[in-house]
Amino acid sequence: MKTTLKLLSLLLAAFLILPIAGCAKMTAALSYGENEISTNVYRYWLSSYKGRFLYSYTDMTDTDQFWDSILYDNVTTEEYLNGVVLGNVKRDLICMELFDQYKLSMPDAMLKDIDLYITDLINEYANGNTREFNAMLANFGINADILRDIYIAEDQKIVLYDYLYGENGPRALSEEDLDAYYRDNYVRVRHIYVNDANTQVTNEAGYPQYDSSGNALTRALTEAELAEKQATIDAIDAALANGEEFADVYEKYSEDKFYVNGYYLTEDTPFISEVVDAAFDLEIGSWVRVESNYGTHYIKRLELEDNAYNESTNKDFFNEYADTVASADFFAYLESLMGEITVNEEEIARYSVRDAAVNYSI
């Protein structure tokens, strides 16, 4: 499903690139330790990320107005997206070097899968003709041999990650690591909810109805239904104003009693944004009333419970929690090494996502 990125839009840009000689010495755009990212590979990633942006975001147009638009602090859209690509390519380069430093090796099965995949691409896009395939890849700055190296580097990241965070790995997570991430990133709230926004459509038998995509059908509330909801909200307001315990009011009135221990939220939790934002603004023990397009909410911030991420009743909030913590640690680890990369500023400045050909699938 496509999403919308505010102020950002892209279109195809025509960009003629000469074919690459397989034996030509390629200029390094970035280097770290014994590894480097060539200009050709950097151009490939500009094209590939441009394709990802186009596929993901609907409000993008390839116009001077778009590329020159200011996103924040005098940073243009073009500068911002170039920075996104450059940052990700830098992380790739660090992973390449760490892979070598830890003396890791690629499983034969992974290499075989890469070769089979490239063969499939040649058959699909060039009727099995490698020369024709290379001519197509030249639009992205590479040839089939370079593409193979790129795919290997991508899979090396997987091998590196599994090594670092696997059992007895050099960055394997301890219980202290899991607990620290939990306490640094989560808040817990009790949620009193009254849906005064809409109600589900039901059939004559009283069963909820759904559209072809499986989404519940809703309708606006009638005046009588709205009056009933407002009476509930007034009762909640009065009860809380009179000092009744939040938990008791929750038990008596809330339409949301799905989570007995409350909601465990991070700032990125895909929940009602007004509720998430308010939760992080609250002090422990405080509550607030919040309005959203989904209804009226009362949330109280609670103390975090010990080891909540290990409790089965909280599993909806901590799905694959160890992987979440490891991924955050991995990203921070790579960020800590960014300053050691040597950047060929002259080469980097020659190319931009604005001008790159669009690569959707290779």
C-alpha positions in Angstrom: 0.0 0.0 0.0 1.3 3.5 -0.8 1.7 6.0 1.9 2.0 9.8 1.7 5.1 11.7 2.6 4.4 15.4 3.2 5.9 17.7 0.7 7.8 14.9 -1.1 7.1 13.7 -4.7 9.2 12.2 -7.5 8.9 11.3 -11.2 11.2 9.5 -13.6 14.2 11.5 -14.8 16.0 10.7 -18.0 19.7 10.2 -17.4 22.0 8.7 -20.0 24.9 6.7 -18.7 27.7 5.1 -20.7 28.2 1.3 -20.4 30.7 0.2 -17.8 33.8 -1.7 -18.8 34.1 -4.8 -16.7 37.8 -4.4 -16.1 37.8 -0.6 -15.6 39.2 0.7 -12.3 36.3 2.3 -10.5 36.6 5.5 -8.4 36.0 5.2 -4.7 33.1 7.4 -3.5 33.5 6.2 0.1 36.1 4.2 1.9 36.4 2.6 5.4 39.2 0.3 6.5 40.0 -2.1 3.6 36.6 -1.6 1.9 35.1 1.0 -0.4 31.9 1.9 -2.2 32.7 2.9 -5.8 31.0 5.7 -7.6 29.2 3.2 -9.7 27.7 1.4 -6.7 26.7 4.8 -5.2 24.9 5.7 -8.4 23.1 2.3 -8.3 21.9 3.1 -4.8 20.7 6.6 -5.8 18.6 4.9 -8.5 17.3 2.2 -6.2 16.3 4.5 -3.4 14.6 6.8 -5.9 12.6 3.8 -7.0 11.7 3.0 -3.4 10.6 6.6 -2.8 8.5 6.6 -5.9 6.8 3.3 -5.0 6.2 4.3 -1.4 5.0 7.9 -1.6 2.2 9.3 -3.7 2.8 13.1 -3.5 6.1 13.3 -5.4 6.8 15.3 -8.6 10.1 15.7 -10.4 10.0 19.4 -10.7 12.4 22.2 -9.7 9.8 23.4 -7.3 9.7 20.0 -5.6 13.5 19.5 -5.4 14.2 23.0 -4.3 11.4 23.1 -1.7 12.5 23.7 1.9 11.8 20.9 4.4 13.4 22.4 7.5 16.2 24.8 8.4 16.9 25.7 4.8 17.4 22.1 3.8 15.9 21.3 0.4 14.1 18.1 -0.4 16.9 17.1 -2.7 19.5 17.6 0.0 17.4 15.7 2.5 16.9 12.7 0.2 20.6 12.7 -0.9 21.4 12.6 2.8 19.1 9.6 3.4 20.8 7.7 0.6 24.3 8.6 1.7 23.6 7.6 5.3 22.4 4.2 4.3 25.3 3.6 1.9 27.7 4.5 4.7 26.1 1.9 6.9 26.4 -0.7 4.2 30.1 0.2 3.9 30.6 -0.2 7.7 28.9 -3.6 7.5 31.3 -4.7 4.7 34.3 -3.8 6.8 33.0 -5.4 10.0 32.2 -8.6 8.0 35.9 -8.7 7.1 37.2 -7.7 10.5 35.2 -10.5 12.2 36.5 -12.9 9.5 33.0 -14.0 8.5 32.2 -15.9 5.4 29.1 -16.2 3.2 27.2 -19.5 3.3 27.4 -21.4 -0.1 23.6 -21.5 -0.1 23.4 -17.7 0.0 25.8 -17.3 -2.9 24.0 -19.9 -4.9 20.7 -18.1 -4.3 22.2 -14.8 -5.5 23.6 -16.4 -8.7 20.2 -18.1 -9.4 18.4 -14.8 -8.8 20.7 -12.9 -11.2 20.1 -15.6 -13.8 16.4 -15.2 -13.3 16.7 -11.4 -13.8 18.7 -11.9 -17.0 16.1 -14.2 -18.3 13.2 -11.9 -17.3 14.6 -8.6 -18.4 16.9 -9.6 -21.3 15.7 -13.0 -22.6 18.8 -14.6 -21.2 21.2 -12.2 -23.0 23.8 -11.0 -20.5 25.1 -8.3 -22.8 21.6 -6.9 -23.2 21.2 -7.1 -19.4 24.4 -5.2 -18.8 23.2 -2.5 -21.3 20.1 -2.1 -19.2 22.1 -2.0 -15.9 24.3 0.7 -17.3 21.4 3.1 -16.7 22.0 2.6 -13.0 25.8 2.8 -13.2 26.6 -0.9 -13.0 26.9 -4.3 -14.8 25.9 -7.8 -13.7 29.2 -8.4 -11.9 28.8 -5.3 -9.8 25.2 -6.2 -9.2 26.4 -9.6 -7.8 28.8 -7.8 -5.5 26.0 -5.5 -4.3 23.7 -8.5 -3.5 26.5 -10.2 -1.7 27.1 -7.1 0.4 23.4 -7.0 1.2 23.4 -10.6 2.5 26.7 -10.0 4.4 24.7 -7.6 6.6 22.4 -10.5 7.5 25.3 -12.8 8.3 27.0 -10.0 10.3 23.9 -9.2 12.3 23.2 -12.9 13.1 26.8 -13.3 14.3 26.8 -10.2 16.4 23.5 -10.9 18.2 23.5 -14.7 18.1 24.2 -16.9 21.0 27.5 -15.9 22.6 27.9 -13.2 19.9 30.1 -10.2 20.7 27.0 -8.0 21.0 24.5 -10.6 22.3 21.9 -9.0 24.5 21.8 -9.4 28.2 18.7 -9.1 30.4 20.1 -5.8 31.5 20.1 -4.6 27.9 16.5 -5.6 27.4 15.4 -3.9 30.6 17.3 -0.7 29.8 15.7 -0.4 26.4 12.3 -1.0 27.9 12.7 1.7 30.5 14.2 4.2 28.1 11.5 3.8 25.4 8.2 2.7 26.9 5.4 4.2 28.9 2.4 2.4 30.3 -1.1 3.9 30.4 -4.6 2.9 31.5 -7.1 3.8 28.7 -10.7 4.8 29.3 -12.4 5.0 26.0 -15.8 6.2 24.8 -16.5 5.9 21.1 -18.6 8.9 20.4 -17.4 9.1 16.8 -19.1 6.3 15.0 -20.5 2.8 15.4 -20.2 -0.5 13.4 -22.7 -1.3 10.7 -24.5 -4.6 11.5 -26.9 -6.8 9.6 -30.4 -7.7 10.7 -29.0 -10.5 12.8 -26.7 -8.1 14.6 -23.4 -9.3 13.0 -20.7 -6.7 12.1 -20.3 -6.0 8.4 -17.0 -5.6 6.5 -15.9 -4.3 3.2 -14.1 -6.3 0.5 -10.7 -5.5 2.2 -11.9 -6.9 5.6 -12.3 -3.4 7.2 -15.3 -3.0 9.5 -18.0 -0.8 8.1 -19.0 2.2 10.3 -21.7 4.8 10.3 -22.3 8.1 12.1 -24.1 7.9 15.4 -27.8 8.9 15.6 -28.8 11.8 17.9 -30.1 9.4 20.5 -26.8 7.4 20.4 -24.8 10.6 20.7 -26.8 11.7 23.7 -26.2 8.3 25.3 -22.4 8.6 24.7 -22.3 12.2 26.0 -24.1 11.0 29.2 -21.3 8.5 29.7 -18.6 11.1 29.1 -20.3 13.5 31.6 -20.5 10.7 34.2 -16.7 10.0 33.7 -15.9 13.7 34.0 -17.9 13.9 37.2 -16.5 10.8 38.7 -12.9 11.8 38.1 -13.6 15.3 39.3 -15.0 13.9 42.5 -11.8 11.9 43.1 -12.9 8.4 42.2 -10.1 6.0 41.5 -9.2 6.0 37.8 -9.1 2.2 37.8 -12.7 2.1 39.1 -13.9 4.5 36.5 -12.2 2.5 33.9 -13.9 -0.7 35.0 -17.3 1.0 35.1 -17.3 3.0 31.9 -14.5 2.2 29.4 -15.3 0.6 26.1 -11.7 -0.6 25.8 -10.8 -3.3 28.3 -8.6 -5.4 26.0 -5.4 -5.2 27.9 -5.6 -6.0 31.6 -2.1 -4.5 32.3 -2.7 -1.4 30.2 -1.1 -0.2 27.0 2.7 -0.2 26.7 3.5 2.5 24.2 6.6 3.8 22.4 6.7 7.0 20.5 6.5 4.9 17.3 3.6 2.7 18.4 1.0 2.5 15.6 -1.9 3.6 17.8 -4.0 6.8 18.0 -1.4 9.6 17.7 -3.1 12.0 20.0 -3.1 9.3 22.7 0.5 8.4 22.2 1.7 12.0 22.2 -0.3 12.7 25.4 1.0 9.6 27.1 4.6 10.8 26.8 3.7 14.2 28.1 2.2 12.8 31.3 3.9 12.4 34.6 3.5 9.0 36.3 0.2 9.1 38.2 -1.3 11.9 36.1 -4.2 11.6 33.7 -5.6 13.7 30.8 -8.7 13.7 28.6 -7.9 13.5 24.8 -10.1 13.9 21.8 -9.5 12.2 18.5 -11.3 11.1 15.3 -11.9 7.8 17.1 -13.7 9.3 20.1 -13.0 10.5 23.6 -10.1 9.1 25.6 -8.9 9.4 29.2 -5.4 8.1 29.8 -3.5 7.7 33.0 0.3 7.1 33.0 1.2 4.2 35.3 4.5 2.9 36.6 6.3 0.4 34.3 6.0 -3.2 35.6 9.1 -5.3 35.9 9.8 -7.6 33.0 6.6 -6.6 31.2 8.1 -7.7 27.9 8.3 -11.3 29.1 4.6 -11.5 30.1 2.3 -13.3 27.6 -0.6 -10.9 28.4 1.5 -8.0 27.0 2.7 -9.8 23.8 0.9 -7.4 21.5 3.2 -4.7 22.6 6.4 -6.7 22.7 6.2 -8.8 19.5 9.8 -9.9 18.6 11.0 -7.6 21.4 14.6 -9.0 21.4 14.9 -8.3 17.7 13.7 -4.8 18.2 16.3 -4.1 20.9 19.1 -5.8 18.8 18.1 -3.7 15.7 18.3 -0.5 17.7 21.7 -1.5 19.2 23.0 -2.4 15.7 21.9 0.9 14.3 23.6 2.8 17.2 26.7 0.7 16.7 26.9 1.6 13.0 26.3 5.3 13.8 29.2 5.3 16.3 31.5 4.4 13.4 30.2 6.8 10.8 32.9 9.4 11.6 35.6 7.0 10.5 34.5 6.9 6.9 36.4 8.8 4.3 34.1 10.5 1.8 35.2 11.6 -1.7 33.2 14.8 -1.6 34.0 15.6 -5.2 32.6 12.3 -6.4 29.5 12.4 -4.2 28.7 16.0 -5.3 28.6 14.8 -9.0 25.5 12.7 -8.5 22.0 13.3 -7.0 18.8 11.4 -6.5 17.2 14.2 -8.6 19.1 13.1 -11.7 19.3 9.4 -11.1 17.5 6.9 -13.3 14.7 5.0 -11.5 15.3 1.4 -10.4 12.2 -0.3 -9.1 13.2 -3.9 -8.9 16.9 -4.7 -9.6 
